[in-house]
Amino acid sequence: MAAEEAPEDPQSGRSRILGVWILTGALSLLFLWSGLGKLDLGDEHKTDEWMRLGFAVWTMPVVGFLETLGAIGILVPRLAALAAAGLALLMVVVTGVTVFASIPAALMAAFTCFLCAALAMLRRKDLGSL
């Protein structure tokens, strides 16, 4: 006979939901700020830094668009898991490219990747409604 699971404490359920929304909001703000900043190619300092990290300049607005789209996507419950997984995949690529140019930038990208993957796992049950 299978052991019965203890009923979940309503307070812990609310705390989990609050934690998920705090993580969602923080990541959304981070990617919105970062993504919109990459859409402006007129700033030579940004493009020089982008090239120093090992990226081609033409990828800057593409990544900016993807980050902005992901920032909006994680706010939509039905899309949140897919958007977070897409952002995690993007951050895997960023980590791989930047690791040779800047260890601190690569560590920040890896940590952001971890947070996006965690959000994707936390929101995965919302995928059933697609």
VENLIN-V843178 format. One record per residue. N is the residue number from 0. PHI is phi in radians with two decimals (999 if undefined). OMEGA is omega as a letter, one per 30 degrees, with the letter a starting at -180 (none if undefined). Layout:
n=N phi=PHI omega=OMEGA
n=N phi=PHI omega=OMEGA
This chain:
n=0 phi=999 omega=a
n=1 phi=-1.30 omega=l
n=2 phi=-1.24 omega=l
n=3 phi=-1.36 omega=l
n=4 phi=-1.42 omega=l
n=5 phi=-1.20 omega=l
n=6 phi=-1.08 omega=a
n=7 phi=-1.27 omega=l
n=8 phi=-1.18 omega=a
n=9 phi=-1.01 omega=a
n=10 phi=-1.16 omega=l
n=11 phi=-1.20 omega=l
n=12 phi=-1.14 omega=l
n=13 phi=-1.18 omega=l
n=14 phi=-1.11 omega=l
n=15 phi=-1.10 omega=l
n=16 phi=-1.07 omega=l
n=17 phi=-1.08 omega=l
n=18 phi=-1.07 omega=l
n=19 phi=-1.10 omega=a
n=20 phi=-1.23 omega=l
n=21 phi=-1.15 omega=l
n=22 phi=-1.07 omega=l
n=23 phi=-1.06 omega=a
n=24 phi=-1.10 omega=a
n=25 phi=-1.12 omega=l
n=26 phi=-1.17 omega=l
n=27 phi=-1.10 omega=l
n=28 phi=-1.10 omega=l
n=29 phi=-1.04 omega=a
n=30 phi=-1.28 omega=l
n=31 phi=-1.15 omega=l
n=32 phi=-1.08 omega=a
n=33 phi=-1.17 omega=a
n=34 phi=-1.16 omega=l
n=35 phi=-1.13 omega=l
n=36 phi=-1.14 omega=a
n=37 phi=-1.39 omega=a
n=38 phi=-1.34 omega=l
n=39 phi=-1.65 omega=a
n=40 phi=-1.50 omega=a
n=41 phi=-1.31 omega=a
n=42 phi=-1.53 omega=a
n=43 phi=-1.10 omega=l
n=44 phi=-1.06 omega=l
n=45 phi=-1.12 omega=a
n=46 phi=-1.20 omega=l
n=47 phi=-1.12 omega=l
n=48 phi=-1.12 omega=l
n=49 phi=-1.05 omega=l
n=50 phi=-1.20 omega=l
n=51 phi=-1.10 omega=l
n=52 phi=-1.34 omega=l
n=53 phi=1.81 omega=a
n=54 phi=-1.77 omega=l
n=55 phi=-1.32 omega=a
n=56 phi=-1.06 omega=a
n=57 phi=-1.13 omega=a
n=58 phi=-1.39 omega=a
n=59 phi=-1.04 omega=l
n=60 phi=-1.21 omega=l
n=61 phi=-1.14 omega=l
n=62 phi=-1.12 omega=l
n=63 phi=-1.04 omega=l
n=64 phi=-1.12 omega=a
n=65 phi=-1.12 omega=l
n=66 phi=-1.15 omega=l
n=67 phi=-1.13 omega=l
n=68 phi=-1.09 omega=l
n=69 phi=-1.13 omega=l
n=70 phi=-1.06 omega=l
n=71 phi=-1.33 omega=a
n=72 phi=-1.08 omega=a
n=73 phi=-1.27 omega=l
n=74 phi=-1.46 omega=l
n=75 phi=-1.68 omega=a
n=76 phi=-0.88 omega=a
n=77 phi=-1.18 omega=a
n=78 phi=-1.79 omega=a
n=79 phi=-1.02 omega=a
n=80 phi=-1.15 omega=l
n=81 phi=-1.16 omega=l
n=82 phi=-1.13 omega=l
n=83 phi=-1.15 omega=l
n=84 phi=-1.14 omega=l
n=85 phi=-1.11 omega=l
n=86 phi=-1.15 omega=l
n=87 phi=-1.10 omega=l
n=88 phi=-1.10 omega=l
n=89 phi=-1.04 omega=a
n=90 phi=-1.25 omega=l
n=91 phi=-1.10 omega=l
n=92 phi=-1.12 omega=l
n=93 phi=-1.05 omega=l
n=94 phi=-1.06 omega=a
n=95 phi=-1.09 omega=a
n=96 phi=-1.36 omega=a
n=97 phi=-1.41 omega=a
n=98 phi=-1.05 omega=a
n=99 phi=-1.49 omega=a
n=100 phi=-1.77 omega=a
n=101 phi=-2.72 omega=l
n=102 phi=-1.08 omega=l
n=103 phi=-1.05 omega=l
n=104 phi=-1.14 omega=l
n=105 phi=-1.17 omega=l
n=106 phi=-1.15 omega=l
n=107 phi=-1.15 omega=l
n=108 phi=-1.13 omega=l
n=109 phi=-1.14 omega=l
n=110 phi=-1.14 omega=l
n=111 phi=-1.12 omega=l
n=112 phi=-1.05 omega=l
n=113 phi=-1.03 omega=a
n=114 phi=-1.12 omega=l
n=115 phi=-1.14 omega=l
n=116 phi=-1.13 omega=l
n=117 phi=-1.09 omega=l
n=118 phi=-1.11 omega=l
n=119 phi=-1.05 omega=l
n=120 phi=-1.18 omega=a
n=121 phi=-1.18 omega=a
n=122 phi=-1.77 omega=a
n=123 phi=-1.10 omega=a
n=124 phi=-1.21 omega=l
n=125 phi=-1.28 omega=l
n=126 phi=-1.18 omega=a
n=127 phi=-1.08 omega=a
n=128 phi=-1.53 omega=l
n=129 phi=-1.36 omega=none
